Amino acid sequence: MFGYSVAELEKSPWTLQRMVHEDDQEQFSWNYGNRVRARGFPVTFRFRGLHRDGSTIPMETEMIPLTYGGHTVAYHFVRRVGA
């Protein structure tokens, strides 16, 4: 969907910066930090994804909070929206 191989993503700690448009990164982080982690409930929102070639992709994600190893993490369902 984003044009990256699994190997490319496994080697990078910067997945958010690679896959979420710069203008939407703050909203993406805020939703995780303040809605998922702190309150522990799912959240769905739209954002502009970044394809490997630099083009933008209209996306939607559902962040589902889970506890793993004593830490809250978010399982993401991501899908392309629109045309």
C-alpha positions in Angstrom: 0.0 0.0 0.0 2.8 2.4 0.9 5.4 0.9 -1.5 7.9 -0.3 1.1 9.2 -3.8 1.6 9.0 -5.4 5.0 12.8 -5.4 5.2 12.9 -1.6 4.6 10.5 -1.0 7.4 12.1 -3.4 9.9 15.4 -1.5 9.6 13.9 1.9 10.3 12.8 3.4 13.6 11.1 6.2 11.6 8.0 4.5 10.3 5.7 7.4 11.3 7.9 9.9 9.4 8.0 7.6 6.3 4.4 6.7 6.1 2.4 9.8 7.5 2.5 13.2 5.7 4.4 15.8 7.7 1.3 17.9 8.3 -0.6 15.0 9.8 2.2 13.5 12.1 1.2 15.7 15.1 -2.5 14.6 14.8 -1.4 11.0 14.4 0.8 11.2 17.5 -1.8 13.1 19.5 -4.4 10.4 18.8 -2.1 7.7 20.0 -0.8 9.5 23.1 -4.1 11.1 24.3 -6.8 8.8 23.1 -5.3 5.3 22.8 -2.6 5.1 25.4 -4.0 7.4 28.0 -7.6 6.4 27.9 -7.4 3.0 26.4 -10.1 3.1 23.7 -10.1 2.7 19.9 -10.0 5.7 17.7 -10.6 6.0 14.0 -9.3 9.0 11.9 -8.2 10.0 8.5 -4.7 11.1 7.5 -2.5 11.6 4.4 -0.2 8.7 3.9 3.1 8.9 2.1 3.9 6.5 -0.6 7.6 5.5 -1.1 7.7 7.6 -4.3 6.6 10.7 -2.3 3.0 10.9 -3.5 0.2 11.3 -0.9 -2.5 8.7 -0.3 -5.8 9.4 1.5 -5.9 6.9 4.4 -7.9 5.9 7.4 -6.7 4.1 10.5 -8.3 2.4 13.4 -6.0 2.3 16.4 -6.9 -0.5 18.8 -5.2 -0.3 22.1 -3.6 -3.5 23.5 -1.4 -4.2 26.5 1.8 -6.1 25.6 4.6 -6.7 28.1 3.1 -4.2 30.5 3.0 -1.4 27.8 0.0 0.0 25.9 0.5 -0.4 22.1 -1.8 0.3 19.2 -2.8 -2.3 16.6 -3.6 -0.5 13.4 -6.1 -1.3 10.7 -5.1 1.0 7.8 -7.0 1.4 4.6 -7.0 3.6 1.6 -10.1 5.9 1.3 -11.6 7.9 -1.5 -10.7 7.7 -5.2 
